[in-house]
Amino acid sequence: MQLKFHVQRNDFSRAGQAAARIKKTLQLAGIKPAIIRKAIIVAYEAELNIVIHAYHGTITANISTGQIEILAQDEGPGIVDIDLAMQEGYSTAPPHIRKMGFGAGMGLPNIKKSSDSLEIYSAVGRGTLLRATIVIGD
Amino acid sequence: MSEYFHSVRLDEEKCKGCTNCIKHCPTEAIRVRKGRARIIEERCIDCGECIRVCPNQAKVAITDDLDSIKKYRYSIALPAPSFYGQFKPELTPEIVHAGLIALGFDSVFPVALAAEAVSRAIRNYLEQQRERPRPLISSACPAVVRLVQVRFPSLLEHIIPLVSPMEIAGRVAREAAHRQTGFGPEEIGVFFLTPCPAKVTEVKQPAGDSSSVDGAISMSVVYGNLLRMMDNLNTASLSPVVSGIGIGWGRAGGENEAIKTGSLLAVDGIHCVISVLEEIERGGLEDIDYLEAQACTGGCIGGCLVPQNPFVARVRMGNLARSRQRVESGHMFPAELDYYCRKSPVPARPALKLADDPALALMRLEEAEKIVAELPGLDCGSCGSPSCRALAEDIVQGYARRSYCIFELRRRLQQLAEEIVELAQKQPPAMGREWSPARDEGEEHD
């Protein structure tokens, strides 16, 4: 089962829609609430990252009985230092984004906390691919 | 008795099958079948939205009638805080209480008093339980609690494990009446004067614990009966029994005003509540300590069993809450937090899944996605489901057919018609020649 969403830079009013649809789908699939909560957080933070930092991108959710895979692929400036970006509180978001209450440097750490595995590939000046999986246990 | 009790019911006679209600239901719990709205019981949260939007008054709230207080040797009325906002300023809460006695109740115990005690308990809980997930969500509105059970089960741990003012009022009132009169607890009937169907359901089938309240009578019914008695009341020497702070709970924001600690957020109206709950689910709002969430716009004064216009009631409630000085009621309520805690946690109600078996559910999901892509996407509701997506979900569960979609039906009819025309033009080999029936003397029927 695959869901795919386009995400556009600066489209804050629609940020969260992909996460909301993924949530609804997981509820229909009868996935446990705690697992769904993780997927919502991963999807939402990944969606926001594209809205804040990239030019445009896609969020893809692949759902099977064993796991939920969330892929965030964007064209954008890329991440210069991924280890640094994973640190809590580190942010490259410009001041006007922070004034809106976003860009607190918790996006990637939150994704890491809520997923069972996380891979990030980035090419500076081209874009970023993020792949997070959440295991559906019994 | 069925698994779920619901106050919200359908009047079959009045329902025209118009599909207005199915589109406003926050849990997609209604389908129109055979020209009548059917409520899916495990999804209904008794919020009353359908009662509000039904143009035919076919959605009703089942409540206890006033006569049911006669079944008990001693009856107690628990007026909701919102009740006081229904009357003009000269009809003070004390006069309203006198009216309730005249109406046949043996005593009155204002829920507003218990609301003050519960406010203190919530304040203590927020200050003591710092490690609990934030924000904690109020448990006072039963429609919101049920909404969380059905649509936001991962937020159940955010619901503050304290009982509502109504429950505390029922408990304390029964204990006090038992001490004063010597009647056994089962001889005492405790009746909530309710602004909404959700509270009726909460009394009849509480989410988790058992209820201390025996019945719920519609506020509108009591209001009408009460106004008729008011002229003959002797109200000369009534001393104040409720203070403004508890009365304030009857309108949106009043609960938070009474709690007065930490960072408090108030939201009212079920669709606004949903968007705030979604934000909490995404991990936001951790800076907020407490969420007062009420399903009705304006709070309890906006309930669908409330007689007065909610905006008028809001002003009156505000004036009342401000004008009344404190009435000391602390001695009537236990101070220890334990007394206010729920005995059992609120369980999840996973009513949205497509199948119990995860593999089957996923298969149905895939199928539903394919069907959605082929449906017109107009969400017209003619099929009896609230949206094209909901219809697809109904189809894969076997509750609906593709032909329920009138666009799909029309397309298939068109196809069939084309096939008939095509078929009509085909000729068997023996009929190859141009041929028309003899019409030469065809005018003979004239």
Interface residues (C-beta under 8 A of the other chain):
Chain A: M1 G16 A19 A20 K23 K24 T25 Q27 L28 A29 G30 I31 P33 A34 I36 R37 I40 I41 Y44 E45 I63 S64 T65 N110 I136
Chain B: R151 P153 S154 L156 E278 E279 E281 R282 G283 A348 P350 L352 K353 L354 A355 D356 P358 A359 A361 L362 R364 L365 E366 A368 E369 E393
